[in-house]
């Protein structure tokens, strides 16, 4: 059950990032804006196949997002931006036994 929750949170995060990328005009600018969506989808695929590795990669992405976007300054921005990465990583690591 935890694995499916992790997959759904990861896919929802990728869908959200893809939706936010649609503000760019079509062409090379759109592909640049879709790059974070593709990275998250890659992490979801890795987590689907290898749960422990995917969990650690999602946690590392959460740390990177926290440092890059400075979300540690405000709890709301931390929960909205970095939180889904940490949640997905923790769910993958906790569900690895099943």
N, C-alpha and C positions, 0 to 999 in steps of 0.2 A: 504493500500500500504506500509506503514512504517513497519507493522508487517511482511510482506513477505520479505522486505529488511533485517530486523533483522534476520529472520530465515535463509536467504541465506548467510548472513555474518557469522553467527554462524556455519552453516554447512561447509562453505568454510574454516573457521578457524580450525574446527575439521578435515577436510580432509587434510589441510596443516600439522597439527601436526601429523596425522597418516602417511602421506608420509615421514615426517622427521624421524619417528620412524623406518622406514624400513632399516635403516643402521645397526640396531642391528641384531645379529645372531638369528636364530629361536630358540625358547625355552623360558625359564623364562626371559631372557634378553629382548626379544621382548615385552613380556607382561608389563614389567616395563616401557619400552619406550612408550608403547601405553596408559599408564595410563592417561597422560594429555588429550589425545584425547577422552578417555571415560568420563573424567570429563566435558569436554566442551560439549560432546553430552548429558550428563545428564543435564547440564545447558540449552541447547537448548530445551530439552523435558520439563523442568520446565517452561521455558519461553513460550513454545507453549501453555501450559495449563493455567498458571497463569502469565500473562504478567508483572504485577507490581513486583511480587516476582522475576521473572526471570531477569527483568531489574536491580533490586538492587543487585542480585547475580552476574550478569555480571560486574556491576560497582565495586563490591567488589573484583572480580577476577582481574579486571584491576588494582586496587590499589595494590593487592598482587603481581601481575606480575611486576609492576613498582618498588616496594620495593625489591622484591626478585632478579630481574635481573638488578637492578640499571639503568633502562632505562631513568630515569629523567636526567641523565648526558648528553645525546646526543639526539637531536630531531629526528634524523633518526631512531635510535633504539627504541625510544618511539613510533613513528608512526607505525613501523613494528611489534613490539612485544605487546605493551600494547594498542595500538590504536584500534585494532579490538574488544577487550573486551569492551572498553569504547563506541565505536560506536554501538555495538550491544545493550548494556545496555541503551544507550540514545534512540535508535530507539524503543526499547520495551516500555520504559516509555512514549515517545512522542506519540506512537500509541495506548495507552491503552484506549483512549476514543471511538474508533470506534468499 
